[in-house]
Amino acid sequence: MQASGDRLSALDMSFLTLEDDSSHMHVAAVLIFEGDAPSYEELLESVERRLHLVPRYRQRLAWVPFDAARPRWVDDPHLNLGYHVRGTALPPPGSDAQLRDLAGRLAGQQLDRDKPLWELWLVEGLEDERFAVISKTHHALIDGIAGVDLMSVLFDTAADPVAPPDPGRPWLPRPSPSGAQLLVEAVTERASTPRSLLGSASGLLSRPREILGEAWQQAVGVGALAWAGLRPAPPSPYNTPIGPHRRFSWMSASLADLKAVKDALGGTVNDVVLATVAGGLGRHMRRLGLETEGLDLHAFVPVSIRSDDDREAGGNRVAGIIAPLPVGVHDPRERLAIVSEAMDDLKTSGQAVGARNLTELSGFAPPTILSRASRLASRQRFINTVVTNVPGPQQPLYLLGRRMLEMIPEMPLASNVALGVAIVSYAGRMSFGLSADYDAVPDLEDIVDDLEGSLAELARASGVRLHRPSAEAPSSVNGGGRRKTGSRRKARA
């Protein structure tokens, strides 16, 4: 019986229960390439040749009768790659603004739960001799850290790569289990839970000091997370009920520049990223006429707990911390220092450890309880926004011989969080992808300008001259050589 290895974890399940008509729990990416686009048939054939390397992409969800257990992944007997790999073209002139609008529209469309939970869009007609690929994958299937690994399977590390491994015999889907089989598997797994608990007890008897020390550390972490959650986030323009439609935009920076700012002012690259976001949101709120003096917004910052041993396992291995964004601090040096000190304190507080252990504990809960708990949590206002920073591949990637210029992440939005920022590093550049509710955040392009201004402030304070990111297309933006603000706003109008 193989169900346990294919069973969704409690965290994976939570992304399904959080999803409704307005909250779409898929992650996405806009990937921009140089050169002429391949034909749709070429892309479809390339995906088909590599799909055996990511077998989860051939599987759909199977739900257990009576919600007796979390669903599991089963092979889709009706897999049709032509449904998942799609093609479209931008009308002339094929501007970045048009690509942003398309990405926002696609982000507002939910994935079909009766099929494997992913899509890949080939986008032709992008100006400056470029094309794009937009990927969508449900968060229940994969987290951001694993997503980068799987993306490197779909793309090449050389313009003229070695052919992917031959899958051998043609793929044949395994028979789908019946409802009765799924129910028997669930009951059998549930019966094995006491044996797991007895194993933990025997470990306590054989290694009492080590086990009790670890338990104390975990208890402290859970307490730190609970204390953070008990403090409600302050009111902000980014906390409002959201609808189904999305806006999407981005900015880019040189990774070397962010490292230079870090070296000059202290902290980590992630601290510089958070200080950039804090400064940008502070600028935006003040432009809206809101008071920011002494104000710290609360940002949920996901943290990967994926080990080297399970990097290829798929599924979600993430926890998180609630970090302050000092939007009321005007001085960029002071803002970075506050962020850096707070992040150091949070790392020692054990919030991420507490989140991980609560997630693992929820694995024993029935799906109905998980569903209610997830929806209750989504209605609370513990956070104002989400900021996630994912390390991507630093070597160039290629699709059918065409080099990828930029990798821009899109993130899902929870029911009362109308703005999120996802950052990924790729080939020497940092791309900030901003996802927003279409109606709640009509001025998303202005927020991008504010983030660029915030990064420029940090650069001036550290004596760093911002450079155009390497391999950047002429229409991309950056604090050191970007388009004028008006062009972005004009494009939006």
Secondary structure as the mmCIF struct_conf table of DSSP 4:
data_model
#
loop_
_struct_conf.conf_type_id
_struct_conf.id
_struct_conf.beg_label_comp_id
_struct_conf.beg_label_asym_id
_struct_conf.beg_label_seq_id
_struct_conf.end_label_comp_id
_struct_conf.end_label_asym_id
_struct_conf.end_label_seq_id
HELX_RH_AL_P HELX_RH_AL_P1 ALA A 3 ASP A 6
STRN STRN1 ARG A 7 ARG A 7
HELX_LH_PP_P HELX_LH_PP_P1 LEU A 8 SER A 9
HELX_RH_AL_P HELX_RH_AL_P2 ALA A 10 THR A 17
TURN_TY1_P TURN_TY1_P1 LEU A 18 LEU A 18
BEND BEND1 ASP A 21 SER A 22
STRN STRN2 HIS A 26 GLU A 34
BEND BEND2 GLY A 35 ASP A 36
HELX_LH_PP_P HELX_LH_PP_P2 ALA A 37 SER A 39
HELX_RH_AL_P HELX_RH_AL_P3 TYR A 40 ARG A 50
HELX_RH_3T_P HELX_RH_3T_P1 LEU A 51 LEU A 53
BEND BEND3 VAL A 54 VAL A 54
HELX_RH_3T_P HELX_RH_3T_P2 PRO A 55 ARG A 58
STRN STRN3 GLN A 59 ALA A 62
HELX_LH_PP_P HELX_LH_PP_P3 TRP A 63 VAL A 64
HELX_RH_3T_P HELX_RH_3T_P3 PRO A 65 ASP A 67
BEND BEND4 ALA A 69 ALA A 69
STRN STRN4 ARG A 72 ASP A 75
TURN_TY1_P TURN_TY1_P2 PRO A 77 HIS A 78
HELX_RH_AL_P HELX_RH_AL_P4 LEU A 81 HIS A 84
STRN STRN5 VAL A 85 ALA A 89
HELX_LH_PP_P HELX_LH_PP_P4 LEU A 90 PRO A 91
TURN_TY1_P TURN_TY1_P3 PRO A 92 PRO A 93
HELX_RH_AL_P HELX_RH_AL_P5 ASP A 96 ALA A 107
TURN_TY1_P TURN_TY1_P4 GLY A 108 GLY A 108
BEND BEND5 GLN A 109 GLN A 109
HELX_LH_PP_P HELX_LH_PP_P5 GLN A 110 ASP A 112
TURN_TY1_P TURN_TY1_P5 ARG A 113 ASP A 114
BEND BEND6 LYS A 115 LYS A 115
BEND BEND7 LEU A 117 LEU A 117
STRN STRN6 TRP A 118 LEU A 126
TURN_TY1_P TURN_TY1_P6 GLU A 127 GLU A 129
STRN STRN7 ARG A 130 HIS A 138
TURN_TY1_P TURN_TY1_P7 HIS A 139 LEU A 141
STRN STRN8 ILE A 142 ILE A 142
HELX_RH_AL_P HELX_RH_AL_P6 GLY A 144 LEU A 154
BEND BEND8 PHE A 155 PHE A 155
STRN STRN9 ASP A 156 ASP A 156
BEND BEND9 THR A 157 ASP A 160
HELX_LH_PP_P HELX_LH_PP_P6 PRO A 161 ASP A 166
BEND BEND10 ARG A 169 ARG A 169
HELX_LH_PP_P HELX_LH_PP_P7 PRO A 170 TRP A 171
HELX_LH_PP_P HELX_LH_PP_P8 PRO A 173 SER A 178
HELX_RH_AL_P HELX_RH_AL_P7 GLY A 179 SER A 206
BEND BEND11 ARG A 207 ARG A 207
HELX_RH_AL_P HELX_RH_AL_P8 PRO A 208 LEU A 230
BEND BEND12 ARG A 231 ARG A 231
HELX_LH_PP_P HELX_LH_PP_P9 PRO A 232 PRO A 235
TURN_TY1_P TURN_TY1_P8 PRO A 237 TYR A 238
BEND BEND13 THR A 240 THR A 240
BEND BEND14 PRO A 244 PRO A 244
STRN STRN10 ARG A 246 SER A 254
HELX_RH_AL_P HELX_RH_AL_P9 LEU A 255 LEU A 265
BEND BEND15 GLY A 267 GLY A 267
HELX_RH_AL_P HELX_RH_AL_P10 VAL A 269 ARG A 287
TURN_TY1_P TURN_TY1_P9 LEU A 288 GLY A 289
TURN_TY1_P TURN_TY1_P10 GLU A 293 GLY A 294
STRN STRN11 LEU A 297 SER A 304
HELX_RH_3T_P HELX_RH_3T_P4 ASP A 308 ASP A 310
TURN_TY1_P TURN_TY1_P11 ARG A 311 GLU A 312
BEND BEND16 ALA A 313 ALA A 313
STRN STRN12 GLY A 315 GLY A 315
STRN STRN13 VAL A 318 LEU A 325
TURN_TY1_P TURN_TY1_P12 VAL A 327 GLY A 328
HELX_RH_AL_P HELX_RH_AL_P11 PRO A 332 SER A 349
TURN_TY1_P TURN_TY1_P13 GLY A 350 GLY A 350
HELX_RH_AL_P HELX_RH_AL_P12 GLN A 351 LEU A 361
HELX_RH_3T_P HELX_RH_3T_P5 SER A 362 PHE A 364
BEND BEND17 ALA A 365 ALA A 365
HELX_RH_AL_P HELX_RH_AL_P13 PRO A 367 ARG A 379
BEND BEND18 GLN A 380 GLN A 380
BEND BEND19 PHE A 382 PHE A 382
BEND BEND20 ASN A 384 ASN A 384
STRN STRN14 THR A 385 PRO A 391
BEND BEND21 GLN A 394 GLN A 395
STRN STRN15 TYR A 398 LEU A 399
TURN_TY1_P TURN_TY1_P14 LEU A 400 GLY A 401
STRN STRN16 ARG A 402 GLU A 410
TURN_TY1_P TURN_TY1_P15 SER A 415 ASN A 416
STRN STRN17 LEU A 419 TYR A 426
TURN_TY1_P TURN_TY1_P16 ALA A 427 GLY A 428
STRN STRN18 ARG A 429 ASP A 437
TURN_TY1_P TURN_TY1_P17 TYR A 438 ALA A 440
TURN_TY1_P TURN_TY1_P18 PRO A 442 ASP A 443
HELX_RH_AL_P HELX_RH_AL_P14 LEU A 444 SER A 462
TURN_TY1_P TURN_TY1_P19 GLY A 463 GLY A 463
HELX_LH_PP_P HELX_LH_PP_P10 VAL A 464 LEU A 466
HELX_LH_PP_P HELX_LH_PP_P11 ARG A 468 PRO A 469
TURN_TY1_P TURN_TY1_P20 SER A 470 ALA A 471
TURN_TY1_P TURN_TY1_P21 PRO A 474 SER A 475
TURN_TY1_P TURN_TY1_P22 GLY A 479 GLY A 481
HELX_LH_PP_P HELX_LH_PP_P12 ARG A 482 LYS A 484
HELX_RH_AL_P HELX_RH_AL_P15 THR A 485 ARG A 492
#
